[in-house]
Amino acid sequence: MRRGLADQLRRLSRRHAMPCYAVYLTHVRMSARLPPHLQVRDLFAEPPKRGQTAKSLDIRPGTETRVAGLLEKPVEAAHEIEALMTEGHKNRAVGSHDMNAQSSRSHSILCIRLTGTNLHNGDDIAGKLHLIDLAGSERVGKTNAGAQRLKEAQNINKSLSALGDVVSALAKKAKGRKDAHVPFRNSKLTYFLQDSLEGESKVLMFVNASPVLYNAR
């Protein structure tokens, strides 16, 4: 991922028709630690003081989905991206259970926003790329999760099911089912990603599947 972002910055610097561009980063985690809903946190914000709880941000729809109060960091070089990603990763929520000593308890979403001006015709352009690390689906019978971890797992699984429902509904619409309802608002995860899942957006998913027979079902 880091190599890909650095390559994009190099490509932009070589585009003589569009030398006026800016790249911004935001980093969000959707934490499952306070069920029944995912909590939207800014990984670039200052961590809360002892005894305080990090503020959950609100998702606001519009021409594109935005999170009110989310910090946006300008970047110009690959090493700046590296430093910001490291900073955000330190604030991500993790926990332990029988299957994983450092299990992620949140979805992580890194957003790269590009704005620019074509000097040949004066047109303004904009683009957005989401790089998402989803928390994995968990089988409670294998993790032996305690009360808190169990609630987190249920919240994570619920959001992943909501994402599956959205993808299924979008597939029906692509096949001509114009009346198919797409339940974006069933989860904060899908609500936040709405403008990146529909329309002319493109989605690519990588799945990490365990080859161990114990995890076959």
C-alpha positions in Angstrom: 0.0 0.0 0.0 2.8 2.4 0.9 4.6 1.7 -2.4 1.4 2.2 -4.3 0.8 5.7 -2.8 4.4 6.7 -3.3 4.1 5.6 -7.0 1.0 7.8 -7.4 2.8 10.8 -6.1 5.7 10.2 -8.5 3.2 9.9 -11.4 1.5 13.2 -10.4 4.8 15.0 -10.3 5.5 14.0 -13.9 2.2 15.2 -15.3 3.0 18.5 -16.9 -0.6 19.2 -17.8 -1.6 19.2 -14.2 1.2 20.6 -12.0 -1.4 22.3 -9.7 -2.5 19.4 -7.5 -2.9 18.6 -3.8 -3.1 15.3 -1.9 -4.8 15.0 1.5 -5.0 12.1 3.9 -7.7 11.2 6.5 -7.6 8.1 8.7 -10.7 6.7 10.4 -11.4 3.7 12.6 -14.8 2.3 13.2 -14.5 0.8 16.7 -16.7 -2.0 17.9 -15.8 -1.4 21.6 -19.0 0.4 22.5 -21.9 -1.7 21.1 -24.5 -1.7 19.8 -23.2 0.6 17.1 -19.8 1.2 15.5 -18.1 4.4 16.8 -16.3 6.6 14.3 -12.9 7.8 15.5 -10.3 10.1 14.0 -6.9 8.3 14.1 -5.1 11.6 13.5 -6.8 13.3 16.5 -5.0 13.6 19.9 -5.8 10.6 22.0 -8.2 11.2 25.0 -6.7 11.9 28.4 -6.8 9.2 31.1 -10.4 8.6 32.2 -11.9 10.2 29.1 -13.5 8.6 26.1 -12.6 9.5 22.5 -15.3 11.5 20.7 -17.4 9.6 18.2 -17.8 11.6 14.9 -21.0 12.0 12.9 -21.4 10.9 9.3 -23.1 13.5 7.1 -24.4 12.8 3.6 -24.3 15.2 0.7 -22.8 15.2 -2.8 -20.2 13.0 -1.1 -20.2 11.3 2.3 -18.3 13.3 4.9 -17.4 13.0 8.6 -17.9 16.2 10.6 -14.7 17.3 12.4 -12.4 14.8 10.7 -8.8 16.1 10.4 -7.3 16.2 6.9 -3.6 16.2 6.5 -1.8 17.5 3.3 1.0 15.4 2.0 3.6 16.0 -0.7 6.0 13.0 -0.4 6.0 9.3 0.3 7.8 9.7 3.7 5.0 12.0 4.9 2.5 9.3 4.1 4.6 6.7 5.9 4.7 8.8 9.0 1.0 9.6 9.1 0.1 5.9 8.5 2.3 4.9 11.4 0.8 7.6 13.6 -2.7 6.4 12.8 -1.9 2.7 13.3 -0.8 3.4 16.9 -4.3 4.6 17.7 -6.1 1.6 16.3 -8.0 -0.6 18.8 -6.8 -4.2 19.3 -7.6 -7.0 21.8 -6.7 -10.6 22.4 -8.6 -13.9 22.3 -7.8 -17.6 21.8 -7.3 -17.2 18.0 -5.3 -14.0 17.9 -3.1 -12.2 20.4 -3.6 -8.9 18.6 -7.1 -9.0 17.1 -8.3 -5.8 15.5 -11.4 -4.5 17.2 -12.1 -1.9 14.5 -12.3 -1.3 10.8 -9.5 1.0 9.5 -10.2 3.4 6.6 -7.4 5.5 5.1 -8.8 8.0 2.6 -6.6 9.7 0.0 -8.2 12.8 -1.6 -6.7 14.4 -4.7 -7.6 17.8 -6.1 -6.1 19.4 -9.2 -6.4 21.9 -12.0 -5.7 21.1 -15.7 -3.6 24.0 -17.0 -4.5 23.2 -20.6 -8.3 23.9 -20.2 -8.6 25.2 -16.6 -10.8 22.3 -15.5 -10.8 21.3 -11.9 -10.7 17.6 -11.1 -11.1 15.6 -7.9 -10.7 12.0 -6.9 -10.8 9.8 -3.8 -9.3 6.5 -2.9 -10.3 4.5 0.2 -7.9 1.8 1.5 -9.8 -0.3 4.0 -8.6 -2.9 6.4 -11.7 -4.7 7.7 -11.8 -6.4 11.1 -12.2 -10.1 10.5 -15.4 -12.1 11.1 -15.1 -14.2 14.2 -16.7 -17.5 15.4 -17.3 -17.2 19.1 -17.0 -21.0 19.6 -13.3 -20.8 18.5 -12.2 -17.5 20.0 -13.7 -18.3 23.5 -14.3 -14.5 23.8 -15.3 -13.1 27.1 -18.2 -10.7 27.7 -16.6 -7.6 26.2 -14.9 -9.4 23.3 -18.2 -11.2 22.6 -20.0 -7.9 22.2 -17.3 -6.5 20.0 -17.4 -9.6 17.8 -21.1 -9.4 17.4 -20.8 -5.7 16.4 -18.0 -6.5 13.9 -19.9 -9.4 12.4 -23.1 -7.3 12.1 -21.2 -4.6 10.1 -19.7 -7.2 7.8 -23.1 -8.7 7.2 -24.4 -5.3 6.4 -21.6 -4.8 3.8 -22.5 -8.2 2.3 -26.1 -7.1 2.0 -25.1 -3.9 0.2 -22.8 -5.7 -2.2 -25.6 -8.2 -2.9 -28.2 -5.4 -3.5 -25.8 -3.5 -5.8 -25.3 -6.7 -7.8 -29.0 -7.0 -8.3 -29.3 -3.4 -9.5 -26.4 -4.1 -12.0 -28.4 -7.0 -13.4 -31.4 -4.7 -14.1 -33.3 -4.8 -10.8 -33.8 -1.1 -10.6 -36.3 -1.5 -7.7 -33.7 -3.2 -5.5 -33.2 -1.3 -2.3 -29.5 -0.8 -1.2 -29.4 -0.7 2.6 -26.5 1.7 3.0 -27.8 3.0 6.3 -27.9 -0.3 8.1 -24.3 0.2 9.3 -22.0 3.2 9.8 -19.4 1.3 7.7 -21.6 1.1 4.6 -23.1 4.5 5.2 -19.6 6.0 5.2 -18.6 4.2 2.1 -21.8 4.8 0.1 -20.3 7.2 -2.5 -17.4 4.7 -3.0 -19.6 1.7 -3.6 -22.2 3.0 -6.0 -22.3 4.9 -9.3 -19.1 4.8 -11.3 -16.9 3.8 -8.3 -14.7 0.7 -8.6 -14.1 -1.7 -5.8 -11.4 -4.3 -5.4 -11.3 -6.8 -2.5 -8.6 -9.0 -1.2 -9.5 -11.9 1.1 -7.2 -13.5 3.6 -8.4 -17.1 3.9 -6.8 -19.6 6.3 -5.8 -22.9 4.7 -5.9 -24.8 8.0 -8.6 -27.6 8.1 -9.6 -26.4 11.6 -10.9 -23.2 9.9 -12.6 -25.0 7.0 -16.1 -24.2 8.2 
